[in-house]
Amino acid sequence: MSIKAIVFDYGQVISYPQDPKALELLAQRAGVDREKFVPLVWALRDEYDRGTVNGRGYYNKILSSLGVSMDDEGLDALVEIDHASWRNINPGTVALMEEVKKAGYTLGILSNMPYDFLAYARKNIPVFSLPHVSLFSCEVNLIKPEKAIYTKLLSMLGLKATELVFFDDSSKNIESARTLGMEAFLWEKAETARRVLLSLGVKL
């Protein structure tokens, strides 16, 4: 089966990894212990990405779990620190995406992403206008690695799973995509991904 579409995750694929200082700064701004704060950031993140809670609600829930309260201005400051830590774009990935598109393949983004970051990104991060197809968790109330979000992507593309290559930084997301028959690969860097594509017969 020939490859017709190449799809990229956003966080730590199109973007660089989150600035490790961001979590420390968030904990300091919230006035809580980092060791207690960080596990909750990830434990409660799914519903933020799913779109069932906004940034204020997400951080309010984290702080409430730690017995801390904060006004809306303070919560907004936490959201901004969070968002800023995910805005650094990897030019190598963007160059590969542009190459894929120029070669005539369908280019896509599939990402777990909350509404408020997505709204910012669409206005301020040029790479978001590059793909032919974009699927974000918050807009369909589904998150990776749930199989339903991959099924939704295939429906949007109008393709069979075997006609798609997907790159993601999470092994769980890759494993889920592979169970549907996708050519899914753990992201390392753009050069490695390009070699993978060439090995699959993608002509760049």
C-alpha positions in Angstrom: 0.0 0.0 0.0 1.5 3.3 -1.0 1.8 6.2 1.5 -0.6 9.1 0.8 -0.4 11.2 4.0 2.1 12.1 6.7 0.9 13.3 10.0 2.8 15.0 12.8 2.1 15.5 16.5 2.7 19.0 17.8 4.3 18.9 21.3 7.9 17.8 21.2 7.7 17.1 17.5 6.7 20.3 15.7 7.6 22.2 18.9 10.8 21.7 20.9 10.3 19.9 24.3 8.8 22.0 27.0 11.2 24.3 28.8 12.0 22.3 32.0 12.2 25.6 34.0 8.5 26.2 33.2 7.2 23.6 35.8 9.5 25.1 38.4 8.2 28.6 37.6 4.6 27.4 37.7 5.1 25.8 41.2 6.8 29.0 42.5 4.1 31.3 41.1 1.4 29.0 42.7 3.4 29.0 46.0 3.4 25.2 46.2 6.0 22.5 46.5 7.2 21.4 43.0 7.2 17.7 44.0 3.5 17.8 44.8 2.6 20.2 42.0 4.1 18.5 38.9 2.4 15.0 39.3 -1.0 16.8 39.3 -0.1 18.8 36.2 0.1 15.6 34.3 -2.5 13.6 36.1 -5.2 16.2 35.4 -4.0 17.2 31.9 -6.2 14.8 29.9 -9.4 16.7 30.5 -7.7 20.0 29.7 -6.6 18.6 26.4 -10.0 17.0 25.8 -11.6 20.4 26.0 -13.9 19.7 29.0 -12.1 22.4 31.0 -10.4 25.7 30.2 -7.0 26.9 31.4 -8.4 28.6 34.5 -10.4 25.5 35.4 -7.5 23.2 34.9 -5.1 25.2 37.2 -7.8 25.9 39.7 -8.4 22.1 40.0 -4.7 21.5 40.5 -4.4 24.1 43.2 -7.6 23.1 44.9 -6.2 19.6 45.2 -3.3 21.2 47.1 -5.5 23.3 49.3 -4.6 26.6 47.5 -6.9 29.2 46.0 -6.0 31.8 43.4 -7.9 34.6 41.7 -8.6 34.7 37.9 -5.6 37.0 37.3 -3.3 34.6 39.0 -4.7 31.6 37.2 -4.3 33.4 33.9 -0.6 34.0 34.7 -0.2 30.2 35.2 -1.8 29.5 31.9 0.5 32.0 30.2 3.6 30.4 31.6 2.3 27.0 30.5 1.5 28.2 27.0 4.8 30.1 26.6 6.7 26.9 27.3 5.2 25.2 24.3 5.7 27.9 21.7 9.3 27.2 20.6 9.0 25.7 17.1 11.6 23.2 15.7 12.6 24.6 12.3 13.9 21.1 11.2 10.4 19.6 11.6 8.8 22.5 9.8 11.2 22.1 6.9 10.3 18.4 6.6 6.6 19.3 6.7 7.1 21.8 3.9 9.1 19.2 1.9 6.3 16.6 2.4 3.6 19.1 1.2 5.7 20.2 -1.8 6.1 16.6 -2.8 2.4 16.2 -3.1 1.5 14.2 0.0 -1.3 15.1 2.3 0.1 16.8 5.4 -1.6 16.6 8.7 -1.3 17.5 12.4 -2.8 15.3 15.1 -2.3 16.7 18.6 -3.7 16.6 22.1 -4.2 20.4 22.7 -6.4 22.6 24.8 -8.7 25.2 23.4 -6.9 28.3 24.7 -3.5 27.3 23.4 -5.0 26.3 20.0 -6.7 29.7 19.7 -3.4 31.4 20.3 -1.5 29.1 17.9 -3.8 29.5 15.0 -3.3 33.3 15.1 0.4 33.4 16.0 2.2 30.3 15.0 2.6 30.1 11.2 3.1 26.3 11.0 -0.6 25.8 12.0 -1.7 27.0 8.6 0.6 24.6 6.8 -1.3 21.2 7.0 -4.1 20.1 4.7 -5.8 18.4 7.7 -5.6 19.3 11.4 -7.2 17.3 14.2 -7.0 18.6 17.8 -8.3 16.8 20.8 -10.2 19.7 22.3 -12.4 20.0 19.2 -13.6 16.4 19.2 -13.4 15.7 23.0 -11.1 12.8 22.2 -7.5 12.4 23.2 -4.6 10.2 22.1 -4.1 7.3 22.7 -7.8 6.6 22.4 -8.4 4.7 19.2 -11.5 6.9 18.3 -9.3 9.9 17.6 -7.3 7.9 15.1 -10.4 6.7 13.5 -11.6 10.3 13.2 -8.4 11.3 11.6 -8.7 8.5 9.0 -12.3 9.6 8.2 -11.1 13.2 7.7 -8.4 12.1 5.4 -10.5 9.6 3.6 -7.7 7.0 3.7 -6.9 3.5 5.0 -4.7 3.2 8.0 -1.9 1.7 5.9 -1.8 4.8 3.7 -0.7 7.0 6.6 2.6 7.7 8.4 2.3 9.2 11.9 5.1 10.7 14.1 4.6 11.2 17.8 6.8 11.6 20.9 4.7 9.2 23.0 5.2 5.4 22.8 1.6 4.9 24.0 0.3 7.0 21.1 2.4 5.2 18.6 1.3 1.8 19.9 -2.3 2.7 19.7 -1.9 4.0 16.1 -0.2 0.8 15.1 -3.0 -1.4 16.3 -5.1 0.2 13.6 -2.5 -0.5 11.0 -0.9 2.9 10.7 2.8 3.3 10.0 3.5 5.0 13.3 7.0 6.0 14.6 8.4 7.5 17.7 9.8 10.9 17.0 13.6 11.4 17.4 14.5 14.2 15.0 13.6 15.5 11.5 16.6 13.7 9.9 15.6 10.4 11.3 12.0 10.9 10.3 13.0 11.7 6.7 15.0 8.5 6.5 11.9 6.6 7.8 9.8 8.2 5.1 12.3 7.3 2.3 12.4 3.7 3.5 8.6 3.5 3.1 8.8 4.7 -0.5 7.9 8.3 0.2 9.4 10.4 -2.6 10.7 13.7 -1.2 
